[in-house]
Amino acid sequence: MWRIAIALPVAACSYSPTMDLLGSYFPGWMLCAAVGIVAAIIIRQILAVAGINDYVVAPLLTYAGLAVSATLIAWLLWFGH
């Protein structure tokens, strides 16, 4: 019974979202996370140049939220079906 309970959650996986990057398979979520972090850094720089960065209430939470949002958007655009 335990074997069936363990196998059921992964039974519907038809493929893993990996991509061939420089000859080796690279997980797609890691690339999307890197895109999200870079996007958050770019947004932070834009806000700093515009002078809005001083008015951000909780910078750590705000920029972490921006990174997560950009990561999820990249995932949906790249792997969304």
ZADO-1210 file (C-alpha; in nm, 4 decimals, padded with zeros to 6 digits):
<atoms>
<atom x="00.0000" y="00.0000" z="00.0000" code="MET" pos="1"/>
<atom x="00.2857" y="00.2401" z="00.0768" code="TRP" pos="2"/>
<atom x="00.4381" y="00.1837" z="-00.2656" code="ARG" pos="3"/>
<atom x="00.1157" y="00.2895" z="-00.4343" code="ILE" pos="4"/>
<atom x="00.0830" y="00.5950" z="-00.2096" code="ALA" pos="5"/>
<atom x="00.4376" y="00.7016" z="-00.2941" code="ILE" pos="6"/>
<atom x="00.4016" y="00.6367" z="-00.6685" code="ALA" pos="7"/>
<atom x="00.0704" y="00.8201" z="-00.7213" code="LEU" pos="8"/>
<atom x="00.1969" y="01.1805" z="-00.6880" code="PRO" pos="9"/>
<atom x="00.4603" y="01.1308" z="-00.9577" code="VAL" pos="10"/>
<atom x="00.2567" y="00.9088" z="-01.1881" code="ALA" pos="11"/>
<atom x="00.1301" y="01.2010" z="-01.3971" code="ALA" pos="12"/>
<atom x="00.4728" y="01.3470" z="-01.4756" code="CYS" pos="13"/>
<atom x="00.5210" y="01.3108" z="-01.8496" code="SER" pos="14"/>
<atom x="00.8491" y="01.5022" z="-01.8768" code="TYR" pos="15"/>
<atom x="01.0847" y="01.7057" z="-01.6669" code="SER" pos="16"/>
<atom x="01.1291" y="02.0703" z="-01.7667" code="PRO" pos="17"/>
<atom x="01.4971" y="02.0543" z="-01.8552" code="THR" pos="18"/>
<atom x="01.6787" y="02.2103" z="-02.1440" code="MET" pos="19"/>
<atom x="02.0007" y="02.1293" z="-02.3212" code="ASP" pos="20"/>
<atom x="02.2404" y="02.4060" z="-02.2212" code="LEU" pos="21"/>
<atom x="02.5991" y="02.3786" z="-02.3429" code="LEU" pos="22"/>
<atom x="02.5698" y="02.0032" z="-02.3804" code="GLY" pos="23"/>
<atom x="02.4241" y="01.9174" z="-02.0400" code="SER" pos="24"/>
<atom x="02.0678" y="01.9108" z="-01.9160" code="TYR" pos="25"/>
<atom x="01.9868" y="02.2076" z="-01.6956" code="PHE" pos="26"/>
<atom x="01.6740" y="02.2370" z="-01.4802" code="PRO" pos="27"/>
<atom x="01.4367" y="02.4997" z="-01.6128" code="GLY" pos="28"/>
<atom x="01.3358" y="02.6279" z="-01.2696" code="TRP" pos="29"/>
<atom x="01.6940" y="02.7247" z="-01.1926" code="MET" pos="30"/>
<atom x="01.7255" y="02.9278" z="-01.5111" code="LEU" pos="31"/>
<atom x="01.3922" y="03.0989" z="-01.4411" code="CYS" pos="32"/>
<atom x="01.5081" y="03.1790" z="-01.0862" code="ALA" pos="33"/>
<atom x="01.8256" y="03.3390" z="-01.2239" code="ALA" pos="34"/>
<atom x="01.6156" y="03.5445" z="-01.4671" code="VAL" pos="35"/>
<atom x="01.3917" y="03.6545" z="-01.1789" code="GLY" pos="36"/>
<atom x="01.6846" y="03.7614" z="-00.9616" code="ILE" pos="37"/>
<atom x="01.8434" y="03.9572" z="-01.2462" code="VAL" pos="38"/>
<atom x="01.5075" y="04.1233" z="-01.3203" code="ALA" pos="39"/>
<atom x="01.4696" y="04.2247" z="-00.9540" code="ALA" pos="40"/>
<atom x="01.8196" y="04.3747" z="-00.9540" code="ILE" pos="41"/>
<atom x="01.7436" y="04.5703" z="-01.2708" code="ILE" pos="42"/>
<atom x="01.4136" y="04.6958" z="-01.1263" code="ILE" pos="43"/>
<atom x="01.5942" y="04.8005" z="-00.8066" code="ARG" pos="44"/>
<atom x="01.8481" y="04.9982" z="-01.0093" code="GLN" pos="45"/>
<atom x="01.5733" y="05.1675" z="-01.2080" code="ILE" pos="46"/>
<atom x="01.3937" y="05.2641" z="-00.8857" code="LEU" pos="47"/>
<atom x="01.7202" y="05.3945" z="-00.7359" code="ALA" pos="48"/>
<atom x="01.7882" y="05.6139" z="-01.0385" code="VAL" pos="49"/>
<atom x="01.4289" y="05.7440" z="-01.0316" code="ALA" pos="50"/>
<atom x="01.4601" y="05.8233" z="-00.6591" code="GLY" pos="51"/>
<atom x="01.1745" y="05.5944" z="-00.5591" code="ILE" pos="52"/>
<atom x="01.4004" y="05.3470" z="-00.3791" code="ASN" pos="53"/>
<atom x="01.3965" y="05.5643" z="-00.0642" code="ASP" pos="54"/>
<atom x="01.0193" y="05.5256" z="-00.0322" code="TYR" pos="55"/>
<atom x="01.0110" y="05.1450" z="-00.0434" code="VAL" pos="56"/>
<atom x="00.8691" y="05.0354" z="00.2920" code="VAL" pos="57"/>
<atom x="01.0232" y="04.6889" z="00.3341" code="ALA" pos="58"/>
<atom x="01.3013" y="04.6619" z="00.0751" code="PRO" pos="59"/>
<atom x="01.3960" y="04.3005" z="00.1476" code="LEU" pos="60"/>
<atom x="01.0389" y="04.1765" z="00.1157" code="LEU" pos="61"/>
<atom x="00.9634" y="04.4023" z="-00.1795" code="THR" pos="62"/>
<atom x="01.2611" y="04.2943" z="-00.3877" code="TYR" pos="63"/>
<atom x="01.2183" y="03.9288" z="-00.2896" code="ALA" pos="64"/>
<atom x="00.8569" y="03.9545" z="-00.4050" code="GLY" pos="65"/>
<atom x="00.9696" y="04.1142" z="-00.7295" code="LEU" pos="66"/>
<atom x="01.2194" y="03.8320" z="-00.7830" code="ALA" pos="67"/>
<atom x="00.9547" y="03.5662" z="-00.7193" code="VAL" pos="68"/>
<atom x="00.7069" y="03.7432" z="-00.9473" code="SER" pos="69"/>
<atom x="00.9610" y="03.7722" z="-01.2279" code="ALA" pos="70"/>
<atom x="01.0572" y="03.4064" z="-01.1790" code="THR" pos="71"/>
<atom x="00.6963" y="03.2919" z="-01.2093" code="LEU" pos="72"/>
<atom x="00.6355" y="03.5116" z="-01.5133" code="ILE" pos="73"/>
<atom x="00.9473" y="03.3696" z="-01.6805" code="ALA" pos="74"/>
<atom x="00.8286" y="03.0173" z="-01.5982" code="TRP" pos="75"/>
<atom x="00.4836" y="03.0818" z="-01.7446" code="LEU" pos="76"/>
<atom x="00.6222" y="03.2409" z="-02.0592" code="LEU" pos="77"/>
<atom x="00.8843" y="02.9719" z="-02.1135" code="TRP" pos="78"/>
<atom x="00.7119" y="02.6521" z="-02.0001" code="PHE" pos="79"/>
<atom x="00.3430" y="02.7483" z="-01.9887" code="GLY" pos="80"/>
<atom x="00.1197" y="02.5242" z="-02.1925" code="HIS" pos="81"/>
</atoms>
